[in-house]
Amino acid sequence: MNAFTRLIAWFRSAPKTAEEIEAAHDAARIRAEMDTTRLSQRSMAGSNYETRRGSDPESY
């Protein structure tokens, strides 16, 4: 075994356990819920900017 192969084997991560996989899925689900909440809260503000309501009085 050459030094490079040993170095790669040393830095290789251990196989993930079922608990680590479940925690990663939970974290991804929570992150997706937070993104959905943020986007739904910003949707009304975005629609105001897209329709240009309130931004230019001469465009009414």
PyMOL Python script that loads the backbone (N, CA, C, O; Angstrom):
from pymol import cmd

cmd.read_pdbstr("""\
ATOM      1  N   MET A   1       0.849  -1.171   0.000  1.00  0.00           N
ATOM      2  CA  MET A   1       0.000   0.000   0.000  1.00  0.00           C
ATOM      3  C   MET A   1       0.897   1.238   0.000  1.00  0.00           C
ATOM      4  O   MET A   1       1.758   1.391   0.866  1.00  0.00           O
ATOM      5  N   ASN A   2       0.689   2.104  -0.966  1.00  0.00           N
ATOM      6  CA  ASN A   2       1.537   3.288  -0.994  1.00  0.00           C
ATOM      7  C   ASN A   2       1.007   4.349  -0.026  1.00  0.00           C
ATOM      8  O   ASN A   2      -0.080   4.209   0.535  1.00  0.00           O
ATOM      9  N   ALA A   3       1.777   5.385   0.153  1.00  0.00           N
ATOM     10  CA  ALA A   3       1.442   6.417   1.138  1.00  0.00           C
ATOM     11  C   ALA A   3       0.160   7.162   0.765  1.00  0.00           C
ATOM     12  O   ALA A   3      -0.630   7.513   1.641  1.00  0.00           O
ATOM     13  N   PHE A   4      -0.047   7.401  -0.520  1.00  0.00           N
ATOM     14  CA  PHE A   4      -1.235   8.130  -0.952  1.00  0.00           C
ATOM     15  C   PHE A   4      -2.503   7.343  -0.637  1.00  0.00           C
ATOM     16  O   PHE A   4      -3.481   7.917  -0.159  1.00  0.00           O
ATOM     17  N   THR A   5      -2.498   6.055  -0.894  1.00  0.00           N
ATOM     18  CA  THR A   5      -3.654   5.212  -0.609  1.00  0.00           C
ATOM     19  C   THR A   5      -3.932   5.162   0.885  1.00  0.00           C
ATOM     20  O   THR A   5      -5.091   5.198   1.299  1.00  0.00           O
ATOM     21  N   ARG A   6      -2.894   5.082   1.694  1.00  0.00           N
ATOM     22  CA  ARG A   6      -3.083   5.088   3.142  1.00  0.00           C
ATOM     23  C   ARG A   6      -3.648   6.416   3.623  1.00  0.00           C
ATOM     24  O   ARG A   6      -4.477   6.454   4.532  1.00  0.00           O
ATOM     25  N   LEU A   7      -3.193   7.504   3.008  1.00  0.00           N
ATOM     26  CA  LEU A   7      -3.683   8.827   3.380  1.00  0.00           C
ATOM     27  C   LEU A   7      -5.173   8.966   3.046  1.00  0.00           C
ATOM     28  O   LEU A   7      -5.945   9.498   3.842  1.00  0.00           O
ATOM     29  N   ILE A   8      -5.563   8.489   1.878  1.00  0.00           N
ATOM     30  CA  ILE A   8      -6.980   8.535   1.490  1.00  0.00           C
ATOM     31  C   ILE A   8      -7.816   7.690   2.449  1.00  0.00           C
ATOM     32  O   ILE A   8      -8.886   8.121   2.879  1.00  0.00           O
ATOM     33  N   ALA A   9      -7.343   6.506   2.784  1.00  0.00           N
ATOM     34  CA  ALA A   9      -8.071   5.632   3.698  1.00  0.00           C
ATOM     35  C   ALA A   9      -8.190   6.269   5.081  1.00  0.00           C
ATOM     36  O   ALA A   9      -9.199   6.077   5.761  1.00  0.00           O
ATOM     37  N   TRP A  10      -7.192   7.011   5.500  1.00  0.00           N
ATOM     38  CA  TRP A  10      -7.203   7.645   6.817  1.00  0.00           C
ATOM     39  C   TRP A  10      -8.237   8.776   6.869  1.00  0.00           C
ATOM     40  O   TRP A  10      -8.890   8.965   7.895  1.00  0.00           O
ATOM     41  N   PHE A  11      -8.392   9.529   5.770  1.00  0.00           N
ATOM     42  CA  PHE A  11      -9.338  10.640   5.730  1.00  0.00           C
ATOM     43  C   PHE A  11     -10.756  10.213   5.365  1.00  0.00           C
ATOM     44  O   PHE A  11     -11.688  11.003   5.515  1.00  0.00           O
ATOM     45  N   ARG A  12     -10.937   9.012   4.902  1.00  0.00           N
ATOM     46  CA  ARG A  12     -12.264   8.528   4.520  1.00  0.00           C
ATOM     47  C   ARG A  12     -13.144   8.466   5.760  1.00  0.00           C
ATOM     48  O   ARG A  12     -12.716   7.999   6.815  1.00  0.00           O
ATOM     49  N   SER A  13     -14.381   8.942   5.624  1.00  0.00           N
ATOM     50  CA  SER A  13     -15.283   8.942   6.770  1.00  0.00           C
ATOM     51  C   SER A  13     -15.814   7.537   7.022  1.00  0.00           C
ATOM     52  O   SER A  13     -15.856   6.692   6.127  1.00  0.00           O
ATOM     53  N   ALA A  14     -16.209   7.321   8.242  1.00  0.00           N
ATOM     54  CA  ALA A  14     -16.768   6.025   8.619  1.00  0.00           C
ATOM     55  C   ALA A  14     -18.165   5.895   8.019  1.00  0.00           C
ATOM     56  O   ALA A  14     -18.811   6.905   7.741  1.00  0.00           O
ATOM     57  N   PRO A  15     -18.631   4.684   7.818  1.00  0.00           N
ATOM     58  CA  PRO A  15     -19.994   4.510   7.301  1.00  0.00           C
ATOM     59  C   PRO A  15     -21.010   5.146   8.255  1.00  0.00           C
ATOM     60  O   PRO A  15     -20.849   5.093   9.474  1.00  0.00           O
ATOM     61  N   LYS A  16     -22.043   5.739   7.689  1.00  0.00           N
ATOM     62  CA  LYS A  16     -23.046   6.410   8.514  1.00  0.00           C
ATOM     63  C   LYS A  16     -23.954   5.383   9.175  1.00  0.00           C
ATOM     64  O   LYS A  16     -24.312   4.361   8.590  1.00  0.00           O
ATOM     65  N   THR A  17     -24.310   5.691  10.409  1.00  0.00           N
ATOM     66  CA  THR A  17     -25.232   4.821  11.131  1.00  0.00           C
ATOM     67  C   THR A  17     -26.662   5.217  10.786  1.00  0.00           C
ATOM     68  O   THR A  17     -26.901   6.255  10.171  1.00  0.00           O
ATOM     69  N   ALA A  18     -27.596   4.384  11.187  1.00  0.00           N
ATOM     70  CA  ALA A  18     -29.011   4.666  10.927  1.00  0.00           C
ATOM     71  C   ALA A  18     -29.444   5.953  11.627  1.00  0.00           C
ATOM     72  O   ALA A  18     -30.265   6.702  11.098  1.00  0.00           O
ATOM     73  N   GLU A  19     -28.892   6.213  12.819  1.00  0.00           N
ATOM     74  CA  GLU A  19     -29.243   7.437  13.548  1.00  0.00           C
ATOM     75  C   GLU A  19     -28.750   8.676  12.812  1.00  0.00           C
ATOM     76  O   GLU A  19     -29.454   9.684  12.757  1.00  0.00           O
ATOM     77  N   GLU A  20     -27.548   8.610  12.247  1.00  0.00           N
ATOM     78  CA  GLU A  20     -27.010   9.751  11.504  1.00  0.00           C
ATOM     79  C   GLU A  20     -27.820  10.014  10.235  1.00  0.00           C
ATOM     80  O   GLU A  20     -28.067  11.167   9.880  1.00  0.00           O
ATOM     81  N   ILE A  21     -28.228   8.953   9.560  1.00  0.00           N
ATOM     82  CA  ILE A  21     -29.039   9.109   8.349  1.00  0.00           C
ATOM     83  C   ILE A  21     -30.394   9.715   8.701  1.00  0.00           C
ATOM     84  O   ILE A  21     -30.882  10.601   7.999  1.00  0.00           O
ATOM     85  N   GLU A  22     -31.001   9.242   9.783  1.00  0.00           N
ATOM     86  CA  GLU A  22     -32.293   9.782  10.214  1.00  0.00           C
ATOM     87  C   GLU A  22     -32.164  11.249  10.625  1.00  0.00           C
ATOM     88  O   GLU A  22     -33.038  12.057  10.313  1.00  0.00           O
ATOM     89  N   ALA A  23     -31.088  11.594  11.317  1.00  0.00           N
ATOM     90  CA  ALA A  23     -30.876  12.986  11.720  1.00  0.00           C
ATOM     91  C   ALA A  23     -30.678  13.883  10.503  1.00  0.00           C
ATOM     92  O   ALA A  23     -31.152  15.019  10.489  1.00  0.00           O
ATOM     93  N   ALA A  24     -29.989  13.390   9.493  1.00  0.00           N
ATOM     94  CA  ALA A  24     -29.792  14.176   8.271  1.00  0.00           C
ATOM     95  C   ALA A  24     -31.121  14.401   7.553  1.00  0.00           C
ATOM     96  O   ALA A  24     -31.367  15.489   7.032  1.00  0.00           O
ATOM     97  N   HIS A  25     -31.979  13.379   7.522  1.00  0.00           N
ATOM     98  CA  HIS A  25     -33.299  13.528   6.897  1.00  0.00           C
ATOM     99  C   HIS A  25     -34.165  14.520   7.675  1.00  0.00           C
ATOM    100  O   HIS A  25     -34.870  15.337   7.082  1.00  0.00           O
ATOM    101  N   ASP A  26     -34.105  14.444   9.009  1.00  0.00           N
ATOM    102  CA  ASP A  26     -34.869  15.389   9.824  1.00  0.00           C
ATOM    103  C   ASP A  26     -34.384  16.815   9.602  1.00  0.00           C
ATOM    104  O   ASP A  26     -35.191  17.738   9.492  1.00  0.00           O
ATOM    105  N   ALA A  27     -33.077  16.996   9.538  1.00  0.00           N
ATOM    106  CA  ALA A  27     -32.522  18.332   9.310  1.00  0.00           C
ATOM    107  C   ALA A  27     -32.943  18.871   7.950  1.00  0.00           C
ATOM    108  O   ALA A  27     -33.265  20.053   7.826  1.00  0.00           O
ATOM    109  N   ALA A  28     -32.943  18.023   6.934  1.00  0.00           N
ATOM    110  CA  ALA A  28     -33.363  18.452   5.597  1.00  0.00           C
ATOM    111  C   ALA A  28     -34.847  18.818   5.583  1.00  0.00           C
ATOM    112  O   ALA A  28     -35.243  19.784   4.931  1.00  0.00           O
ATOM    113  N   ARG A  29     -35.667  18.050   6.300  1.00  0.00           N
ATOM    114  CA  ARG A  29     -37.096  18.336   6.365  1.00  0.00           C
ATOM    115  C   ARG A  29     -37.354  19.666   7.072  1.00  0.00           C
ATOM    116  O   ARG A  29     -38.162  20.471   6.610  1.00  0.00           O
ATOM    117  N   ILE A  30     -36.671  19.894   8.186  1.00  0.00           N
ATOM    118  CA  ILE A  30     -36.841  21.148   8.923  1.00  0.00           C
ATOM    119  C   ILE A  30     -36.371  22.327   8.084  1.00  0.00           C
ATOM    120  O   ILE A  30     -37.013  23.377   8.066  1.00  0.00           O
ATOM    121  N   ARG A  31     -35.249  22.154   7.387  1.00  0.00           N
ATOM    122  CA  ARG A  31     -34.732  23.225   6.528  1.00  0.00           C
ATOM    123  C   ARG A  31     -35.727  23.545   5.410  1.00  0.00           C
ATOM    124  O   ARG A  31     -35.929  24.714   5.082  1.00  0.00           O
ATOM    125  N   ALA A  32     -36.347  22.522   4.826  1.00  0.00           N
ATOM    126  CA  ALA A  32     -37.335  22.733   3.766  1.00  0.00           C
ATOM    127  C   ALA A  32     -38.572  23.443   4.309  1.00  0.00           C
ATOM    128  O   ALA A  32     -39.138  24.304   3.635  1.00  0.00           O
ATOM    129  N   GLU A  33     -38.996  23.087   5.526  1.00  0.00           N
ATOM    130  CA  GLU A  33     -40.143  23.763   6.132  1.00  0.00           C
ATOM    131  C   GLU A  33     -39.840  25.234   6.380  1.00  0.00           C
ATOM    132  O   GLU A  33     -40.700  26.088   6.159  1.00  0.00           O
ATOM    133  N   MET A  34     -38.636  25.539   6.834  1.00  0.00           N
ATOM    134  CA  MET A  34     -38.261  26.932   7.088  1.00  0.00           C
ATOM    135  C   MET A  34     -38.220  27.718   5.784  1.00  0.00           C
ATOM    136  O   MET A  34     -38.669  28.863   5.740  1.00  0.00           O
ATOM    137  N   ASP A  35     -37.690  27.122   4.725  1.00  0.00           N
ATOM    138  CA  ASP A  35     -37.656  27.805   3.429  1.00  0.00           C
ATOM    139  C   ASP A  35     -39.067  28.061   2.919  1.00  0.00           C
ATOM    140  O   ASP A  35     -39.343  29.132   2.377  1.00  0.00           O
ATOM    141  N   THR A  36     -39.963  27.090   3.086  1.00  0.00           N
ATOM    142  CA  THR A  36     -41.346  27.259   2.651  1.00  0.00           C
ATOM    143  C   THR A  36     -42.016  28.380   3.437  1.00  0.00           C
ATOM    144  O   THR A  36     -42.748  29.191   2.869  1.00  0.00           O
ATOM    145  N   THR A  37     -41.767  28.427   4.744  1.00  0.00           N
ATOM    146  CA  THR A  37     -42.353  29.481   5.574  1.00  0.00           C
ATOM    147  C   THR A  37     -41.845  30.839   5.141  1.00  0.00           C
ATOM    148  O   THR A  37     -42.621  31.787   5.020  1.00  0.00           O
ATOM    149  N   ARG A  38     -40.542  30.941   4.906  1.00  0.00           N
ATOM    150  CA  ARG A  38     -39.971  32.224   4.489  1.00  0.00           C
ATOM    151  C   ARG A  38     -40.554  32.670   3.154  1.00  0.00           C
ATOM    152  O   ARG A  38     -40.905  33.838   2.993  1.00  0.00           O
ATOM    153  N   LEU A  39     -40.658  31.760   2.203  1.00  0.00           N
ATOM    154  CA  LEU A  39     -41.179  32.119   0.889  1.00  0.00           C
ATOM    155  C   LEU A  39     -42.650  32.511   0.961  1.00  0.00           C
ATOM    156  O   LEU A  39     -43.074  33.437   0.269  1.00  0.00           O
ATOM    157  N   SER A  40     -43.432  31.825   1.782  1.00  0.00           N
ATOM    158  CA  SER A  40     -44.849  32.162   1.878  1.00  0.00           C
ATOM    159  C   SER A  40     -45.038  33.507   2.562  1.00  0.00           C
ATOM    160  O   SER A  40     -45.987  34.221   2.240  1.00  0.00           O
ATOM    161  N   GLN A  41     -44.169  33.876   3.494  1.00  0.00           N
ATOM    162  CA  GLN A  41     -44.273  35.173   4.149  1.00  0.00           C
ATOM    163  C   GLN A  41     -43.877  36.296   3.208  1.00  0.00           C
ATOM    164  O   GLN A  41     -44.381  37.413   3.330  1.00  0.00           O
ATOM    165  N   ARG A  42     -42.989  36.018   2.278  1.00  0.00           N
ATOM    166  CA  ARG A  42     -42.522  37.051   1.363  1.00  0.00           C
ATOM    167  C   ARG A  42     -43.378  37.149   0.107  1.00  0.00           C
ATOM    168  O   ARG A  42     -43.181  38.069  -0.687  1.00  0.00           O
ATOM    169  N   SER A  43     -44.304  36.248  -0.096  1.00  0.00           N
ATOM    170  CA  SER A  43     -45.032  36.227  -1.362  1.00  0.00           C
ATOM    171  C   SER A  43     -45.874  37.481  -1.563  1.00  0.00           C
ATOM    172  O   SER A  43     -45.954  37.985  -2.683  1.00  0.00           O
ATOM    173  N   MET A  44     -46.498  37.994  -0.523  1.00  0.00           N
ATOM    174  CA  MET A  44     -47.321  39.189  -0.675  1.00  0.00           C
ATOM    175  C   MET A  44     -46.460  40.403  -1.007  1.00  0.00           C
ATOM    176  O   MET A  44     -46.842  41.214  -1.850  1.00  0.00           O
ATOM    177  N   ALA A  45     -45.322  40.538  -0.368  1.00  0.00           N
ATOM    178  CA  ALA A  45     -44.440  41.665  -0.674  1.00  0.00           C
ATOM    179  C   ALA A  45     -43.946  41.568  -2.109  1.00  0.00           C
ATOM    180  O   ALA A  45     -43.845  42.582  -2.800  1.00  0.00           O
ATOM    181  N   GLY A  46     -43.642  40.371  -2.556  1.00  0.00           N
ATOM    182  CA  GLY A  46     -43.180  40.195  -3.927  1.00  0.00           C
ATOM    183  C   GLY A  46     -44.247  40.546  -4.938  1.00  0.00           C
ATOM    184  O   GLY A  46     -43.942  41.108  -5.990  1.00  0.00           O
ATOM    185  N   SER A  47     -45.497  40.224  -4.639  1.00  0.00           N
ATOM    186  CA  SER A  47     -46.558  40.552  -5.591  1.00  0.00           C
ATOM    187  C   SER A  47     -46.752  42.057  -5.686  1.00  0.00           C
ATOM    188  O   SER A  47     -47.096  42.567  -6.753  1.00  0.00           O
ATOM    189  N   ASN A  48     -46.539  42.774  -4.597  1.00  0.00           N
ATOM    190  CA  ASN A  48     -46.642  44.235  -4.648  1.00  0.00           C
ATOM    191  C   ASN A  48     -45.568  44.818  -5.550  1.00  0.00           C
ATOM    192  O   ASN A  48     -45.835  45.743  -6.317  1.00  0.00           O
ATOM    193  N   TYR A  49     -44.376  44.293  -5.465  1.00  0.00           N
ATOM    194  CA  TYR A  49     -43.297  44.815  -6.298  1.00  0.00           C
ATOM    195  C   TYR A  49     -43.501  44.443  -7.767  1.00  0.00           C
ATOM    196  O   TYR A  49     -43.179  45.228  -8.659  1.00  0.00           O
ATOM    197  N   GLU A  50     -44.034  43.251  -8.013  1.00  0.00           N
ATOM    198  CA  GLU A  50     -44.225  42.823  -9.395  1.00  0.00           C
ATOM    199  C   GLU A  50     -45.299  43.641 -10.097  1.00  0.00           C
ATOM    200  O   GLU A  50     -45.179  43.926 -11.289  1.00  0.00           O
ATOM    201  N   THR A  51     -46.348  44.022  -9.374  1.00  0.00           N
ATOM    202  CA  THR A  51     -47.422  44.798  -9.990  1.00  0.00           C
ATOM    203  C   THR A  51     -47.146  46.291  -9.917  1.00  0.00           C
ATOM    204  O   THR A  51     -47.918  47.089 -10.449  1.00  0.00           O
ATOM    205  N   ARG A  52     -46.068  46.676  -9.273  1.00  0.00           N
ATOM    206  CA  ARG A  52     -45.626  48.065  -9.136  1.00  0.00           C
ATOM    207  C   ARG A  52     -46.638  48.926  -8.390  1.00  0.00           C
ATOM    208  O   ARG A  52     -46.687  50.137  -8.603  1.00  0.00           O
ATOM    209  N   ARG A  53     -47.447  48.325  -7.520  1.00  0.00           N
ATOM    210  CA  ARG A  53     -48.400  49.109  -6.736  1.00  0.00           C
ATOM    211  C   ARG A  53     -47.638  49.913  -5.696  1.00  0.00           C
ATOM    212  O   ARG A  53     -46.828  49.363  -4.950  1.00  0.00           O
ATOM    213  N   GLY A  54     -47.892  51.187  -5.646  1.00  0.00           N
ATOM    214  CA  GLY A  54     -47.300  52.030  -4.630  1.00  0.00           C
ATOM    215  C   GLY A  54     -45.913  52.510  -4.944  1.00  0.00           C
ATOM    216  O   GLY A  54     -45.358  53.289  -4.168  1.00  0.00           O
ATOM    217  N   SER A  55     -45.323  52.092  -6.035  1.00  0.00           N
ATOM    218  CA  SER A  55     -43.951  52.490  -6.301  1.00  0.00           C
ATOM    219  C   SER A  55     -43.860  53.715  -7.200  1.00  0.00           C
ATOM    220  O   SER A  55     -42.900  54.479  -7.105  1.00  0.00           O
ATOM    221  N   ASP A  56     -44.850  53.915  -8.073  1.00  0.00           N
ATOM    222  CA  ASP A  56     -44.801  55.046  -8.999  1.00  0.00           C
ATOM    223  C   ASP A  56     -46.211  55.619  -9.139  1.00  0.00           C
ATOM    224  O   ASP A  56     -47.047  55.020  -9.816  1.00  0.00           O
ATOM    225  N   PRO A  57     -46.493  56.771  -8.512  1.00  0.00           N
ATOM    226  CA  PRO A  57     -47.857  57.309  -8.545  1.00  0.00           C
ATOM    227  C   PRO A  57     -48.335  57.655  -9.950  1.00  0.00           C
ATOM    228  O   PRO A  57     -49.544  57.660 -10.182  1.00  0.00           O
ATOM    229  N   GLU A  58     -47.470  57.937 -10.875  1.00  0.00           N
ATOM    230  CA  GLU A  58     -47.880  58.310 -12.227  1.00  0.00           C
ATOM    231  C   GLU A  58     -48.353  57.116 -13.048  1.00  0.00           C
ATOM    232  O   GLU A  58     -48.957  57.304 -14.104  1.00  0.00           O
ATOM    233  N   SER A  59     -48.095  55.900 -12.592  1.00  0.00           N
ATOM    234  CA  SER A  59     -48.469  54.719 -13.371  1.00  0.00           C
ATOM    235  C   SER A  59     -49.873  54.223 -13.057  1.00  0.00           C
ATOM    236  O   SER A  59     -50.286  53.198 -13.599  1.00  0.00           O
ATOM    237  N   TYR A  60     -50.626  54.918 -12.196  1.00  0.00           N
ATOM    238  CA  TYR A  60     -51.977  54.462 -11.848  1.00  0.00           C
ATOM    239  C   TYR A  60     -52.928  54.670 -12.979  1.00  0.00           C
ATOM    240  O   TYR A  60     -54.109  54.343 -12.860  1.00  0.00           O
TER     241      TYR A  60
END
""", "prot")
cmd.dss("prot")
cmd.show_as("cartoon", "prot")
cmd.util.cbc("prot")
cmd.orient("prot")
